[in-house]
Amino acid sequence: MNLTKEEQAILDGEKGPGFQKAMEIVAALGEIYGAKNLVPIKSAQVSGVSYKNLGDAGLEFLNEWAKQGAKCTVPTTLNPAGMDLKDWQSMGFSKEFAEKQILVVEAYKKMGVTPTCTCVPYLIGNKPSLGEHIAWAESSAVAFSNSVLGARTNREGGPSSLAAGIVGRTASYGLHLDENRAPTIEVDVSAEIKSEADFGALGYLVGKKIGSKVALFKGIKKASLEQLKSFGASLATYGSVGLYHVEGITPEAKNYTSCAEKISVEEKDLKRAYGEINADTNEVDIVAIGCPHCSIKEIEYIGKKLKGKKVRTVLWVSTARKIKDEAVAKGLDKPIKEAGGKFIADTCVVVAPIEQLGYKSVVTNSGKACFYLSSLNKMKVHLADLDKCLKVAVDGKWS
Ligand code: F3S
């Protein structure tokens, strides 16, 4: 792989061991994937934040790197942590966990990472433009930025996205290159896809079939930002999709007309997806909204729906700190709190250690959350649209 003089100097340690380590990671990935060169990036987005997943070994690794003088040179934002960083007591997590989680965030801050703690950096100012190269790690944000914004990133790992943020470059391979952005499979959708949960179910069906292929979807008539963030999250979870195109909706779809390989999704398939995802129980301990993190529009809608009502289950509405602050300033949090719901920032049901809280069954409008809560936490899950989720929270049971 060709390195510029400056890149070689960093690799040789001229900017210190912290930068050297970062360049070693970026260059090694380039070698492995056959990149010809590195490409400058506009931003990085780092995953691997929850102490639940990192543990002491991860925390030590970060502290060591920070001590070596590593510092991000491009805007670098952070994925959700394991708790609301300001309001963790009311979430019921232990002091020991909270202390460690705060140390993790501090280590990232030392390296110049902005502690946004969200999976929707594109909703809070880290929004790349068409054709811009970035190095993002959160899989739902990778799918959104590649597909909906037309930015260019591979599905980075936590350390590699941080390394890219430090050296301000990433290896030019995979989805950074034109030739890998063309769809290789066409998905003809005749099922009516109406809600974010339907998009989650569609992501479930297609993701499982196509793995990491780039798909061209046809037949989807419209999709809101909120639905597309749910769609990408689900495709990335059930497959390992980093980029998809939707005819008439996403910006690069117009460059392509059809693919030789085709699959279809009919109404009966969608119904089957719900049947496969949903558990056979009416019990509901918790209703979880905000995977990926809620937009301000979703929070406003939830508030309107809950006004004057009380929830009988636990209800979590998760979002980014910046969006929470905006919602609070507008008074949008009030109906949620008055209904008895929890309005949470910095975390989500998947990365928080909710197993400590003893919940056994969940209803959510997120296909991605269904996957992780059933596979990792062994919870019984139901996927439903936002209206139904809120109805279940108020009724106290699935029906
Ligand atoms: Fe975001 Fe957590 Fe879902 S990180 S995409 S809310 S699993």
Boltz pocket constraint, residues with backbone or C-beta under 6 A from the ligand:
constraints:
  - pocket:
      binder: B
      contacts: [[A, 79], [A, 80], [A, 119], [A, 140], [A, 233], [A, 290], [A, 291], [A, 292], [A, 293], [A, 347], [A, 348], [A, 349], [A, 350], [A, 351], [A, 368], [A, 369]]
      max_distance: 6.0
